[in-house]
Amino acid sequence: MSSSKRRGRSPSHDYVAGNGLINRRALLGQGFAIAGAVGAAGTVTGAAAEPLIDAPWGLEVGAITPPVQTPSPFEKNVVRALSNPNGEFRTSHARTPHQLLGGTVTPNGLHFSINHCGIPNIDPAQHKLVIHGMVRQPLEFTLETLSRYPLVTRIAFVECAGNSAGMFAKEPVQAPAGLLHGLVSNSEWTGVPLSVLLDEAGIDPAAKWLVAEGADAAMLDRSVPVKKAYDDALVAIYQNGEHLMPGNGYPMRLLLPGFQGNMNVKFLRRIKVIDQPAYSYFETKNYSQILPGGKTWRFHFVMEVKSFITHPSFSLSLNGPGLYAISGVAYSGTGRISKVLVSADGGKSWGEAALQGPIHEKAFTRFVMPWRWDGQPAVLLSRAYDDGGNVQPLRAEFVAKRGEAVNPVTTPLAFPNQHYNSTTSWAVDSKGEIKHVYA
Amino acid sequence: MCTRKSLAAIALALSLGSGAAFAQNPGLGKPITEGDIKQWDIAILPDGTNLPPGSGMPAKGAKIFAEKCAACHGDAGRGGVAPYYPALVGGAPLTNGIDTMKTIANYYAYATTIFDFTRRAMPYNMPRSLTDDDVYSLTAYILSLNKLIGENDVMDAKTLPQVKMPNRDNFIMPYPDRI
């Protein structure tokens, strides 16, 4: 602020909350002064420019245009974090590096992926999907036949029920957003509504559940309510316009928007219509929760309303005082994001962030909050609300209900429990370095 | 044939009140019999539905376990080979904390889950290499290690669903309206 005054420019920002949060309307008009940001952003961005010269890449013929593009070699650090890089005989996780991405759509190569028994190499010409059990006529489908149905396209996030589980730790784990929250991604999915296929097979009205099963070595299977199948389930065959990535279920997967990722069965080969849940291994063990006091939850299914700030966040430091755009993603497994509040003073005061539309249900919405950092310590956090009236809990509220890990959590790759959705706080120190804190 | 199929689809659409779905549906599903799906039809339900013929006892299971399972799950299922391979015996009370290790004895609701997962996915590097009798034997062995059945009990399609798992009645559904 003082530097603006020195430049004779009056910062007419309308502060809406403590520690420099600016009314989001500033983003809409000509004022914010993204221009203002450049002019006022302190010593580094305000430094005098040097005379321009032609760079070497402009003085020679460039590379051959390839049939399939891959990111610039300068982007080599924009990769997923792996839990099992050497392929030991156990589950492998790859986490989306949210702190290095923008917008809302996760690039296909960076979509998170969890494989409990490796990634199968499926020949799509040989792959079959059968629907049977409590149906009038069992049916078999192929990728080719599914492709001839009228396909439906929608945006949806997929989130592992164990995403953010490191935050059950008593002490905040120091890790980037992509390690803490990297088991959620957001894509445009295209496929056939499962209801169309179930109707074609003639589902028995007495059926209440489906078992959906994959063609991987673990033949991973989950029980899915018929109600969800008729609500918005898809048999997805495209992801962001191209056929599914192998690690995301090639050649077809179940998409259950808003339901825990493990239920979105990949490599889908069989749907059996039944009258009771199967209590498969994954719904019995991994994807159910122990509550404080020892009771247990099962069939939680819906990933609750959540948000986290990606910029700035741990591992990204601030480059001097001035104007910044705090931004992150918000989503809810029950509907659309209606509001995101941001605080720069650890939750003492809040301002409403701008939401970048269109706002899809059960999908990422990016929020942006203009912020003038004065160089003093600040604690940034976001809190999401959805159109069903659900509010993302503060961490203290969350752990009061769901508890904290008793044992020390030494890595963000650990899963002390499931379905974690509280606010995440980033503490900025006077040097602009960022730590994960509980506020 | 085409006409017959269309008529069937119309009848179905009418019977389910799903005219809109019919309007979009080219009806390309190829009829298949349950008999031809049999090899894939492996999901076991908690009431024992779909359990195959065959049987097994703990003693035979112990032998198979030593040969094919102990390398990861440890001698007598005690774990300890590596932190990520679970022990199959014992388990702390869930009142110890929300991060208590979930085990067969302290967590599973139904014994059928052990049979289903062992047959479907184990051994990890050789899934579906075990016979149904092997799987019954291993399931019997694991249950007996956990004192959930006796050392001479036979596990088969009748007895396995009757094994009462200790944590069965401890589960709550947080949002029953979603089912």
Interface residues (C-beta under 8 A of the other chain):
Chain A: E88 F89 R90 T91 H116 C117 V130 I131 H132 R136 Q137 P138 L139 E140 F141 T145 L146 R148 Y149 P150 F168 P193 S195 V196 L197 D199 E200 A201 G202 I203 P205 K208 V211 E213 A217 A218 M219 D221 P225 K227 K228 R269 R270 K272 I274 Q276 P277 A278 Y279 S280 Y281 T284 K285 N286 S288 Q289 I290 L291 P292 G293 G294 K295 T296 W297 R298 F299 H300 F301 V302 R402 G403 E404 A405 V406 N407 P416 N417
Chain B: A9 L12 A13 L16 S18 A21 F22 Q24 N25 P26 G27 L28 G29 K30 P31 I32 T33 E34 I37 W40 D41 I42 A43 I44 L45 P46 D47 T49 C72 A82 Y84 Y85 P93 L94 T95 N96 G97 I98 D99 T100 K102 Y107 Y108 A109 Y110 T112 T113 D116 F117 R120 A121 Y124 N125 P127 N167 N170 F171 I172 M173 P174 Y175 R178 I179
